[in-house]
Amino acid sequence: MWWCKGFSLPELVIVVAISGIVAATIATFLVRPMEGYVALDRRAELVDVAEMALRRLQRDVRRALPNTVRVTAVGTRACVEMFTTIDGVSYRAGPPPGPATRWLEFDTGDTDFHILGHFRNVAMGVQPAGRRLAVYSTGATDAAGTPLAGANAYAAASLGPTPPAGSHVITPAGTTLTLTAGVDEDQVSLAPPHQFAFSSPQQRLYVVEGVVSYLCDTAAGARTLTRFWDYSLSVAQACTAGGLTGPGSGSALVANQVAGCVFAYAPGDLSRRGQLSAQLAIQDAPSGEQVTLLHQIHVDNVP
């Protein structure tokens, strides 16, 4: 008869002890790499959040109407605002072939004129409500920093005499804008007529899509970066959620876990582009770890 011999209690205790030592030794070598991997993954996620938010801001800034980017900071809030464009062309500054009146006049309200060539990013026909035209947006302000009427897109039309009364760098919001395709040159029609305040040294004409703001709020319970659009304009920059909402307006969360925002803008001129410095800090709440990214964003458009 065969007998199967088992483990004795001392042998079992020794095996358990040795297994514990081996497990502890292995854990010593595995814990650090695992902690490092988790930390690296956490930092990568924070970087992704900050990078995606700044890239979304960058997209709007790079197509901003010249001299309309403005920044402000109030307490825990920081804001960036701008008019965004969807197309830029050169207007005709002299008579085109055919009708001699089809060039953009600056000494009176104009109803129709030609551009040099064709629009690239807008469909022909009557444009959606809210689209506007802008020529030579100067961004001029007075000594107190208040936008000047007729010369700054955020202000009302000029009261005269300079620029002429009723003129403005941007068409009124209620203007009907119609684009008509031509063989060599497209035509622009405005109803009612509009007089632009200044001629552009480079004959630049922009189709403006609307106004956009980014509101960064680092207050406890908020810690968000939010994009707002199609709200009512004000001469003074609004930097609250209430001031950036209204009938027909929209908003979208761009980033949360925001620990800090710093915006600074250097206006452009005829020799260089404007530049927005945007610094964004994103923090992981459980660990307290945070990353900070800085983007230097150029305004691609020129006056």
FIMAR-665515 format. One record per residue (C-alpha): residue number from 1; residue in one letter; x, z, y. Coordinates in Angstrom, 3 decimals. Layout:
<atoms>
i: NUM&aa: A&px: X&pz: Z&py: Y
...
</atoms>
This chain:
<atoms>
i: 1&aa: M&px: 0.000&pz: 0.000&py: 0.000
i: 2&aa: W&px: 1.219&pz: -0.902&py: 3.469
i: 3&aa: W&px: 0.988&pz: 1.591&py: 6.290
i: 4&aa: C&px: 0.989&pz: 0.663&py: 10.000
i: 5&aa: K&px: 3.020&pz: 3.079&py: 12.017
i: 6&aa: G&px: 1.786&pz: 3.637&py: 15.665
i: 7&aa: F&px: 3.437&pz: 5.035&py: 18.808
i: 8&aa: S&px: 4.109&pz: 8.668&py: 19.162
i: 9&aa: L&px: 3.134&pz: 10.475&py: 22.355
i: 10&aa: P&px: 6.732&pz: 10.794&py: 23.619
i: 11&aa: E&px: 7.260&pz: 7.064&py: 23.097
i: 12&aa: L&px: 4.056&pz: 6.263&py: 25.020
i: 13&aa: V&px: 5.089&pz: 8.502&py: 27.920
i: 14&aa: I&px: 8.483&pz: 6.788&py: 28.084
i: 15&aa: V&px: 6.877&pz: 3.320&py: 28.116
i: 16&aa: V&px: 4.481&pz: 4.319&py: 30.894
i: 17&aa: A&px: 7.326&pz: 5.791&py: 32.949
i: 18&aa: I&px: 9.498&pz: 2.715&py: 32.515
i: 19&aa: S&px: 6.560&pz: 0.438&py: 33.392
i: 20&aa: G&px: 5.952&pz: 2.442&py: 36.565
i: 21&aa: I&px: 9.598&pz: 2.133&py: 37.582
i: 22&aa: V&px: 9.560&pz: -1.624&py: 36.956
i: 23&aa: A&px: 6.286&pz: -2.034&py: 38.914
i: 24&aa: A&px: 7.633&pz: -0.001&py: 41.846
i: 25&aa: T&px: 10.842&pz: -2.045&py: 41.884
i: 26&aa: I&px: 8.919&pz: -5.335&py: 41.841
i: 27&aa: A&px: 6.558&pz: -4.097&py: 44.570
i: 28&aa: T&px: 9.525&pz: -3.206&py: 46.763
i: 29&aa: F&px: 10.679&pz: -6.826&py: 46.658
i: 30&aa: L&px: 7.164&pz: -8.323&py: 47.063
i: 31&aa: V&px: 5.579&pz: -6.180&py: 49.786
i: 32&aa: R&px: 7.875&pz: -7.261&py: 52.617
i: 33&aa: P&px: 7.506&pz: -11.010&py: 51.954
i: 34&aa: M&px: 3.734&pz: -10.628&py: 51.620
i: 35&aa: E&px: 3.503&pz: -8.666&py: 54.857
i: 36&aa: G&px: 5.642&pz: -11.296&py: 56.547
i: 37&aa: Y&px: 3.399&pz: -14.076&py: 55.259
i: 38&aa: V&px: 0.257&pz: -12.334&py: 56.498
i: 39&aa: A&px: 1.844&pz: -11.696&py: 59.911
i: 40&aa: L&px: 3.024&pz: -15.305&py: 60.164
i: 41&aa: D&px: -0.441&pz: -16.604&py: 59.280
i: 42&aa: R&px: -1.991&pz: -14.288&py: 61.882
i: 43&aa: R&px: 0.405&pz: -15.475&py: 64.603
i: 44&aa: A&px: -0.174&pz: -19.118&py: 63.674
i: 45&aa: E&px: -3.917&pz: -18.642&py: 64.055
i: 46&aa: L&px: -3.451&pz: -17.042&py: 67.481
i: 47&aa: V&px: -1.211&pz: -19.910&py: 68.566
i: 48&aa: D&px: -3.782&pz: -22.444&py: 67.341
i: 49&aa: V&px: -6.550&pz: -20.774&py: 69.353
i: 50&aa: A&px: -4.436&pz: -20.751&py: 72.534
i: 51&aa: E&px: -3.127&pz: -24.289&py: 72.003
i: 52&aa: M&px: -6.585&pz: -25.782&py: 71.392
i: 53&aa: A&px: -7.985&pz: -24.054&py: 74.489
i: 54&aa: L&px: -5.156&pz: -25.253&py: 76.732
i: 55&aa: R&px: -5.407&pz: -28.779&py: 75.365
i: 56&aa: R&px: -9.124&pz: -28.845&py: 76.182
i: 57&aa: L&px: -8.333&pz: -27.738&py: 79.720
i: 58&aa: Q&px: -5.528&pz: -30.286&py: 79.889
i: 59&aa: R&px: -7.890&pz: -33.121&py: 78.992
i: 60&aa: D&px: -10.119&pz: -32.353&py: 81.981
i: 61&aa: V&px: -7.267&pz: -31.714&py: 84.422
i: 62&aa: R&px: -5.524&pz: -34.993&py: 83.605
i: 63&aa: R&px: -8.613&pz: -36.980&py: 84.553
i: 64&aa: A&px: -9.519&pz: -34.861&py: 87.567
i: 65&aa: L&px: -10.355&pz: -36.499&py: 90.869
i: 66&aa: P&px: -7.231&pz: -36.158&py: 93.069
i: 67&aa: N&px: -7.129&pz: -33.044&py: 95.233
i: 68&aa: T&px: -10.197&pz: -31.433&py: 93.645
i: 69&aa: V&px: -8.473&pz: -28.996&py: 91.285
i: 70&aa: R&px: -8.801&pz: -25.490&py: 92.694
i: 71&aa: V&px: -8.192&pz: -22.032&py: 91.260
i: 72&aa: T&px: -9.270&pz: -18.504&py: 92.100
i: 73&aa: A&px: -8.998&pz: -15.021&py: 90.600
i: 74&aa: V&px: -11.339&pz: -12.051&py: 91.125
i: 75&aa: G&px: -10.689&pz: -8.821&py: 89.236
i: 76&aa: T&px: -10.690&pz: -9.561&py: 85.504
i: 77&aa: R&px: -11.815&pz: -13.176&py: 86.068
i: 78&aa: A&px: -9.785&pz: -16.322&py: 86.737
i: 79&aa: C&px: -11.281&pz: -19.783&py: 87.273
i: 80&aa: V&px: -10.248&pz: -23.435&py: 87.429
i: 81&aa: E&px: -12.613&pz: -26.009&py: 88.932
i: 82&aa: M&px: -12.393&pz: -29.791&py: 89.337
i: 83&aa: F&px: -14.327&pz: -33.045&py: 89.611
i: 84&aa: T&px: -13.727&pz: -35.148&py: 86.494
i: 85&aa: T&px: -13.530&pz: -38.950&py: 86.486
i: 86&aa: I&px: -14.313&pz: -41.509&py: 83.802
i: 87&aa: D&px: -12.791&pz: -44.595&py: 85.423
i: 88&aa: G&px: -10.447&pz: -45.634&py: 88.195
i: 89&aa: V&px: -10.093&pz: -49.112&py: 89.708
i: 90&aa: S&px: -8.895&pz: -50.825&py: 92.879
i: 91&aa: Y&px: -11.521&pz: -51.862&py: 95.396
i: 92&aa: R&px: -11.290&pz: -55.087&py: 97.350
i: 93&aa: A&px: -10.059&pz: -54.404&py: 100.882
i: 94&aa: G&px: -10.469&pz: -58.014&py: 102.066
i: 95&aa: P&px: -13.006&pz: -60.800&py: 101.605
i: 96&aa: P&px: -13.217&pz: -62.067&py: 98.013
i: 97&aa: P&px: -13.814&pz: -65.681&py: 97.007
i: 98&aa: G&px: -17.440&pz: -66.564&py: 97.701
i: 99&aa: P&px: -19.507&pz: -64.232&py: 99.917
i: 100&aa: A&px: -17.225&pz: -62.998&py: 102.674
i: 101&aa: T&px: -18.978&pz: -59.633&py: 102.965
i: 102&aa: R&px: -18.229&pz: -58.419&py: 99.436
i: 103&aa: W&px: -15.368&pz: -56.110&py: 100.363
i: 104&aa: L&px: -15.500&pz: -52.373&py: 100.996
i: 105&aa: E&px: -16.047&pz: -51.647&py: 104.690
i: 106&aa: F&px: -15.148&pz: -48.288&py: 106.222
i: 107&aa: D&px: -16.634&pz: -48.690&py: 109.694
i: 108&aa: T&px: -20.226&pz: -48.664&py: 108.483
i: 109&aa: G&px: -22.434&pz: -47.730&py: 105.549
i: 110&aa: D&px: -21.799&pz: -50.250&py: 102.760
i: 111&aa: T&px: -24.315&pz: -51.341&py: 100.139
i: 112&aa: D&px: -22.238&pz: -53.605&py: 97.889
i: 113&aa: F&px: -18.647&pz: -54.645&py: 97.394
i: 114&aa: H&px: -16.285&pz: -56.031&py: 94.758
i: 115&aa: I&px: -13.460&pz: -54.391&py: 92.857
i: 116&aa: L&px: -10.260&pz: -56.132&py: 91.816
i: 117&aa: G&px: -10.869&pz: -56.951&py: 88.183
i: 118&aa: H&px: -13.200&pz: -55.033&py: 85.904
i: 119&aa: F&px: -14.275&pz: -51.506&py: 85.055
i: 120&aa: R&px: -12.857&pz: -50.341&py: 81.724
i: 121&aa: N&px: -14.670&pz: -47.156&py: 80.726
i: 122&aa: V&px: -18.204&pz: -47.491&py: 82.083
i: 123&aa: A&px: -21.050&pz: -49.734&py: 81.000
i: 124&aa: M&px: -22.575&pz: -52.179&py: 83.469
i: 125&aa: G&px: -25.987&pz: -51.564&py: 85.011
i: 126&aa: V&px: -27.567&pz: -48.556&py: 86.717
i: 127&aa: Q&px: -25.419&pz: -45.501&py: 86.085
i: 128&aa: P&px: -26.767&pz: -42.171&py: 84.824
i: 129&aa: A&px: -27.911&pz: -39.707&py: 87.483
i: 130&aa: G&px: -25.052&pz: -37.571&py: 88.710
i: 131&aa: R&px: -22.342&pz: -40.229&py: 88.592
i: 132&aa: R&px: -20.695&pz: -40.755&py: 91.962
i: 133&aa: L&px: -17.973&pz: -42.826&py: 93.612
i: 134&aa: A&px: -15.002&pz: -41.354&py: 95.467
i: 135&aa: V&px: -12.350&pz: -42.892&py: 97.708
i: 136&aa: Y&px: -9.272&pz: -41.038&py: 98.977
i: 137&aa: S&px: -10.262&pz: -37.445&py: 98.286
i: 138&aa: T&px: -7.865&pz: -35.513&py: 100.527
i: 139&aa: G&px: -8.843&pz: -31.958&py: 99.605
i: 140&aa: A&px: -8.431&pz: -31.007&py: 103.274
i: 141&aa: T&px: -9.238&pz: -27.424&py: 104.311
i: 142&aa: D&px: -9.176&pz: -25.483&py: 107.551
i: 143&aa: A&px: -6.816&pz: -22.616&py: 108.357
i: 144&aa: A&px: -9.009&pz: -20.213&py: 106.376
i: 145&aa: G&px: -8.989&pz: -22.459&py: 103.309
i: 146&aa: T&px: -12.589&pz: -23.653&py: 103.736
i: 147&aa: P&px: -13.171&pz: -27.273&py: 102.600
i: 148&aa: L&px: -13.560&pz: -29.633&py: 105.559
i: 149&aa: A&px: -16.784&pz: -31.616&py: 105.861
i: 150&aa: G&px: -16.366&pz: -35.298&py: 105.049
i: 151&aa: A&px: -12.755&pz: -34.911&py: 103.905
i: 152&aa: N&px: -13.171&pz: -32.580&py: 100.927
i: 153&aa: A&px: -15.395&pz: -33.390&py: 97.937
i: 154&aa: Y&px: -16.659&pz: -29.777&py: 97.821
i: 155&aa: A&px: -17.964&pz: -29.888&py: 101.399
i: 156&aa: A&px: -20.910&pz: -31.706&py: 102.958
i: 157&aa: A&px: -20.723&pz: -35.039&py: 104.777
i: 158&aa: S&px: -18.909&pz: -35.168&py: 108.096
i: 159&aa: L&px: -20.660&pz: -34.103&py: 111.273
i: 160&aa: G&px: -18.342&pz: -36.343&py: 113.326
i: 161&aa: P&px: -16.647&pz: -37.522&py: 115.348
i: 162&aa: T&px: -13.646&pz: -37.646&py: 112.958
i: 163&aa: P&px: -14.293&pz: -38.708&py: 110.303
i: 164&aa: P&px: -17.444&pz: -40.507&py: 111.526
i: 165&aa: A&px: -20.700&pz: -38.585&py: 111.289
i: 166&aa: G&px: -22.366&pz: -39.029&py: 107.882
i: 167&aa: S&px: -19.244&pz: -40.334&py: 106.184
i: 168&aa: H&px: -17.724&pz: -38.634&py: 103.160
i: 169&aa: V&px: -14.977&pz: -39.145&py: 100.561
i: 170&aa: I&px: -17.638&pz: -39.046&py: 97.805
i: 171&aa: T&px: -21.130&pz: -40.527&py: 97.571
i: 172&aa: P&px: -24.080&pz: -38.096&py: 97.706
i: 173&aa: A&px: -25.390&pz: -36.843&py: 94.377
i: 174&aa: G&px: -28.672&pz: -38.742&py: 94.811
i: 175&aa: T&px: -27.085&pz: -42.156&py: 95.375
i: 176&aa: T&px: -28.136&pz: -44.874&py: 92.915
i: 177&aa: L&px: -25.000&pz: -46.541&py: 91.577
i: 178&aa: T&px: -25.275&pz: -49.990&py: 89.964
i: 179&aa: L&px: -22.382&pz: -51.956&py: 88.442
i: 180&aa: T&px: -22.664&pz: -55.701&py: 87.877
i: 181&aa: A&px: -20.207&pz: -57.673&py: 85.775
i: 182&aa: G&px: -18.569&pz: -60.723&py: 87.329
i: 183&aa: V&px: -16.337&pz: -63.458&py: 85.958
i: 184&aa: D&px: -13.240&pz: -62.231&py: 87.753
i: 185&aa: E&px: -14.459&pz: -59.213&py: 89.711
i: 186&aa: D&px: -17.175&pz: -56.632&py: 89.080
i: 187&aa: Q&px: -19.603&pz: -55.708&py: 91.838
i: 188&aa: V&px: -20.670&pz: -52.242&py: 92.997
i: 189&aa: S&px: -24.044&pz: -51.621&py: 94.638
i: 190&aa: L&px: -25.078&pz: -48.420&py: 96.412
i: 191&aa: A&px: -28.568&pz: -47.292&py: 97.423
i: 192&aa: P&px: -28.819&pz: -45.973&py: 100.056
i: 193&aa: P&px: -25.722&pz: -47.306&py: 101.887
i: 194&aa: H&px: -22.702&pz: -45.037&py: 102.070
i: 195&aa: Q&px: -19.740&pz: -44.901&py: 104.439
i: 196&aa: F&px: -16.520&pz: -43.598&py: 102.946
i: 197&aa: A&px: -14.524&pz: -41.420&py: 105.336
i: 198&aa: F&px: -11.034&pz: -42.826&py: 104.708
i: 199&aa: S&px: -9.489&pz: -45.898&py: 103.145
i: 200&aa: S&px: -7.105&pz: -45.286&py: 100.259
i: 201&aa: P&px: -3.463&pz: -46.362&py: 100.801
i: 202&aa: Q&px: -3.557&pz: -47.682&py: 97.225
i: 203&aa: Q&px: -7.162&pz: -48.981&py: 97.379
i: 204&aa: R&px: -8.187&pz: -46.558&py: 94.624
i: 205&aa: L&px: -11.832&pz: -46.057&py: 93.716
i: 206&aa: Y&px: -12.949&pz: -43.467&py: 91.146
i: 207&aa: V&px: -16.156&pz: -43.119&py: 89.143
i: 208&aa: V&px: -16.852&pz: -39.383&py: 89.074
i: 209&aa: E&px: -18.666&pz: -37.968&py: 86.058
i: 210&aa: G&px: -19.333&pz: -34.473&py: 87.379
i: 211&aa: V&px: -17.873&pz: -31.080&py: 88.171
i: 212&aa: V&px: -16.335&pz: -28.741&py: 85.589
i: 213&aa: S&px: -15.171&pz: -25.106&py: 85.661
i: 214&aa: Y&px: -13.227&pz: -22.922&py: 83.234
i: 215&aa: L&px: -14.008&pz: -19.213&py: 83.529
i: 216&aa: C&px: -11.575&pz: -16.754&py: 81.927
i: 217&aa: D&px: -12.908&pz: -13.189&py: 81.715
i: 218&aa: T&px: -10.635&pz: -10.508&py: 80.231
i: 219&aa: A&px: -13.009&pz: -7.585&py: 80.821
i: 220&aa: A&px: -13.792&pz: -5.333&py: 77.866
i: 221&aa: G&px: -16.706&pz: -6.805&py: 75.969
i: 222&aa: A&px: -15.967&pz: -10.327&py: 77.199
i: 223&aa: R&px: -12.381&pz: -11.562&py: 76.638
i: 224&aa: T&px: -13.466&pz: -15.197&py: 76.656
i: 225&aa: L&px: -12.567&pz: -18.586&py: 78.111
i: 226&aa: T&px: -15.711&pz: -20.642&py: 78.785
i: 227&aa: R&px: -16.234&pz: -24.203&py: 80.051
i: 228&aa: F&px: -19.152&pz: -24.878&py: 82.437
i: 229&aa: W&px: -20.478&pz: -28.218&py: 83.713
i: 230&aa: D&px: -23.322&pz: -29.772&py: 85.766
i: 231&aa: Y&px: -23.962&pz: -26.632&py: 87.834
i: 232&aa: S&px: -24.784&pz: -26.531&py: 91.544
i: 233&aa: L&px: -21.776&pz: -27.016&py: 93.789
i: 234&aa: S&px: -20.772&pz: -24.503&py: 96.435
i: 235&aa: V&px: -18.229&pz: -24.787&py: 99.216
i: 236&aa: A&px: -16.647&pz: -21.512&py: 98.077
i: 237&aa: Q&px: -15.474&pz: -21.599&py: 94.467
i: 238&aa: A&px: -17.777&pz: -19.718&py: 92.099
i: 239&aa: C&px: -16.082&pz: -17.509&py: 89.502
i: 240&aa: T&px: -18.915&pz: -15.778&py: 87.661
i: 241&aa: A&px: -21.077&pz: -16.921&py: 84.765
i: 242&aa: G&px: -24.146&pz: -16.542&py: 86.998
i: 243&aa: G&px: -22.646&pz: -18.707&py: 89.718
i: 244&aa: L&px: -21.791&pz: -21.455&py: 87.220
i: 245&aa: T&px: -25.184&pz: -21.725&py: 85.545
i: 246&aa: G&px: -28.491&pz: -23.160&py: 86.653
i: 247&aa: P&px: -31.078&pz: -25.828&py: 85.866
i: 248&aa: G&px: -29.469&pz: -28.653&py: 83.895
i: 249&aa: S&px: -26.101&pz: -26.917&py: 83.573
i: 250&aa: G&px: -24.237&pz: -26.405&py: 80.317
i: 251&aa: S&px: -21.546&pz: -24.146&py: 78.907
i: 252&aa: A&px: -19.391&pz: -23.849&py: 75.791
i: 253&aa: L&px: -17.053&pz: -21.163&py: 74.494
i: 254&aa: V&px: -13.473&pz: -22.474&py: 74.429
i: 255&aa: A&px: -11.658&pz: -19.348&py: 73.174
i: 256&aa: N&px: -12.279&pz: -15.692&py: 72.459
i: 257&aa: Q&px: -9.903&pz: -12.718&py: 71.979
i: 258&aa: V&px: -8.465&pz: -13.622&py: 75.410
i: 259&aa: A&px: -6.106&pz: -10.936&py: 76.705
i: 260&aa: G&px: -4.976&pz: -12.661&py: 79.887
i: 261&aa: C&px: -5.174&pz: -15.834&py: 82.013
i: 262&aa: V&px: -3.031&pz: -16.994&py: 84.920
i: 263&aa: F&px: -3.824&pz: -20.251&py: 86.753
i: 264&aa: A&px: -1.750&pz: -21.705&py: 89.607
i: 265&aa: Y&px: -2.105&pz: -25.139&py: 91.214
i: 266&aa: A&px: 0.349&pz: -27.183&py: 93.285
i: 267&aa: P&px: -1.491&pz: -30.023&py: 95.064
i: 268&aa: G&px: -0.193&pz: -33.559&py: 94.814
i: 269&aa: D&px: 0.449&pz: -36.113&py: 97.537
i: 270&aa: L&px: 1.311&pz: -39.806&py: 97.763
i: 271&aa: S&px: 4.760&pz: -39.198&py: 96.274
i: 272&aa: R&px: 3.949&pz: -36.822&py: 93.405
i: 273&aa: R&px: 1.134&pz: -35.675&py: 91.179
i: 274&aa: G&px: -0.618&pz: -32.352&py: 91.384
i: 275&aa: Q&px: 0.306&pz: -29.792&py: 88.731
i: 276&aa: L&px: -1.663&pz: -26.943&py: 87.192
i: 277&aa: S&px: 0.208&pz: -24.077&py: 85.517
i: 278&aa: A&px: -2.056&pz: -22.472&py: 82.910
i: 279&aa: Q&px: -0.971&pz: -19.350&py: 81.011
i: 280&aa: L&px: -3.211&pz: -18.029&py: 78.253
i: 281&aa: A&px: -2.734&pz: -14.894&py: 76.111
i: 282&aa: I&px: -4.694&pz: -14.463&py: 72.856
i: 283&aa: Q&px: -4.723&pz: -11.062&py: 71.091
i: 284&aa: D&px: -5.589&pz: -10.070&py: 67.537
i: 285&aa: A&px: -7.781&pz: -6.980&py: 67.894
i: 286&aa: P&px: -7.007&pz: -5.197&py: 64.564
i: 287&aa: S&px: -3.221&pz: -5.458&py: 64.842
i: 288&aa: G&px: -2.907&pz: -5.564&py: 68.625
i: 289&aa: E&px: -0.491&pz: -8.482&py: 68.313
i: 290&aa: Q&px: -0.771&pz: -11.261&py: 70.888
i: 291&aa: V&px: 0.756&pz: -14.633&py: 71.740
i: 292&aa: T&px: 1.117&pz: -16.202&py: 75.186
i: 293&aa: L&px: 1.335&pz: -19.944&py: 75.841
i: 294&aa: L&px: 2.119&pz: -21.713&py: 79.115
i: 295&aa: H&px: 1.216&pz: -25.344&py: 79.843
i: 296&aa: Q&px: 2.316&pz: -27.325&py: 82.878
i: 297&aa: I&px: -0.462&pz: -29.902&py: 83.315
i: 298&aa: H&px: -0.158&pz: -32.917&py: 85.611
i: 299&aa: V&px: -3.110&pz: -34.572&py: 87.311
i: 300&aa: D&px: -2.615&pz: -38.166&py: 86.192
i: 301&aa: N&px: -4.748&pz: -39.665&py: 88.983
i: 302&aa: V&px: -3.316&pz: -40.387&py: 92.424
i: 303&aa: P&px: -5.308&pz: -40.589&py: 95.714
</atoms>
